[in-house]
Amino acid sequence: MGTDGDDETTRLTEYTELHGCSCKVGQSDLDSLLADAGLTGENDALLFGIGEDAAGRKLTDDLALVSTVDFFTPIVDDPYDFGRIAACNAASDAFATGAVENVDCLVVLGLPRELTDSAAPILAGMTDALDAMDGVIAGGHTIMSPWPFAGGAISAIARPEALLTSQGASPGDRLYLTKPLGTQPAMGATRVTDDQFVETVTDATDRPLDQIESDAIEWMTTPNRDAALACREYATAATDITGFGLVGQSRVVADHSNVGVELTHLPVIAGTPALSALFGYGLTVGESAETSGGLFVSVPPAATDVVESALDDADVFYRTVGRVTAGRGVSLVDPTIEEVSC
């Protein structure tokens, strides 16, 4: 899809060096930034805030407001798909806390002057994605920017007792993931333009690249709302898998809950392990950045059957990927790699 009337070859991803959630500030750099700014302590006015996926504020005994903001650079060239992915990714931070009702989005959009024609399809994609989550666009802010980006400030509500953080995991809990990994290598392959390297990338995997791309977009445009509804009553902790990758987000849960995490199973988009090996993304060791990834949820053993039944009833993909231990940190224990197709 062309992004202006004269140049049908214009690609959104050509306007930035980092794509999707890989444009996030690194985990250690972010921790240092927050510490330098004095933003590491708890706030008595909030149920939870800095260090979590979103901020939670108790409004009444029966009502809590969750708010978050997330935006990133294009991971696809099609403006409409970029909008859909950006909306799903932004809302996911609220869904990871269990807040899924009354979803509002204030759009954050930046575009180079020569890409302003992309604004309407990006917004259309965001609108359609939010409509699928029973959410609405309530306003926003648009600027001129040398790097294109899109996302939004999300607000949602829930009962205070239904909210989740990354702090409640306990030894013995089982760990679930609700989308396969691999969006970074899947989409990285689509950005290769050098003819000689295109052949190398194509030959690296037995699966057609267009099928890998299609699956990645399908997963990135799948909202985490149904997964959150199925899990939130029984889960002890949750986050979503984004720019820090599976190991990075697992480390957040481990650190915040003062537990260990053992990862034993990695579901991945079929065809992406070979691409990751070619690009050096570290997918099979849980290091690859994910964009609009799944929920990562800890569930007590007594509740696993009911959670799995609820996920099945909601037609939500899930896999058991490990367990919570009494140790500290994150370890991969000879993980099995399962390649998943849509």
Disulfide bonds with the S-S distance in Angstrom:
none
